[in-house]
Amino acid sequence: MDHNLIEKYQEKNDRKILEKLVEDYTYLIKKQVDKMSYGTPPGISRDDLISFGVIGLIDSINKFDLTRGVPFAAYARIRIRGAILDGLREFDFVPRRIRDEVRTLYNKCQELEKLLGRAPTNQEISEQLSKPIEEIERLWKEASWIVPTYLSDFISNQDKQLRIQDVYPNENSPNPEKCLNQVDIRDQLGKVIDSLPEKEKLVLSLYYYEELTLKEISQVMDLSESRISQLHSKGIMRLRGKLTNKKWDI
């Protein structure tokens, strides 16, 4: 779709035009919800996620700059994802107990990785925490909802226009960032991501840069969705640890 209808809405502020635009671009919200969700967080329905996304879509329609030559869909996807994450943070959907358990899991993983010189297995984590493997797998699933909001916060603190897609090395990018601050953040984060274990790095690349869903990644890598979710969570948590070690302002 061209930008004529968006331009017309911005000029006239016509509610009917806005409703038409929301209807036309609802597919972006559903696609983002499908991409972000592995099941749904406790207490949050798919409809809740879609409602958060609608807020982001309307915001993108109102703020879209027609003079910049950027495709609206690409711009809206960023706003929609951000609005969903904002909604999840405000809803505070993760109980304190779960957050504490995930933090313990993360700290134990860091401790074991330093001790072993490699990423620990779920069995090793299970033995150290005296929890059954099923419980460890459940915590990884919980972590898959907690850690993306952390990374979103971190990137927002550094530069509100920067996405993880922008920080992952992309040799085919036709438009390198012109802002030196963005380039510095992108390069440093890119190096950190490149230092991750191969499977975790691949999952982050496919999920954030190629924008595949967890299900699609599981098919590409011939692993279960739950395993992909674990690799995603581990990768982000490991990324968090490495960024913290660099003493960035997070």
Secondary structure, DSSP 8 states (H G I E B T S, - for coil): --SHHHHHHHHH--HHHHHHHHHHHHHHHHHHHHHH-SS--TT--HHHHHHHHHHHHHHHHHH--GGG---HHHHHHHHHHHHHHHHHHHHT-S-HHHHHHHHHHHHHHHHHHHHHSS---HHHHHHHHT--HHHHHHHHHHHHHHHHHHHHHHHHHH-TT--HHHHS--TT-SS----HHHHHHHHHHHHHHHTS-HHHHHHHIIIIIS---HHHHHHHHT--HHHHHHHHHHHHHHHHHHHHHTT---
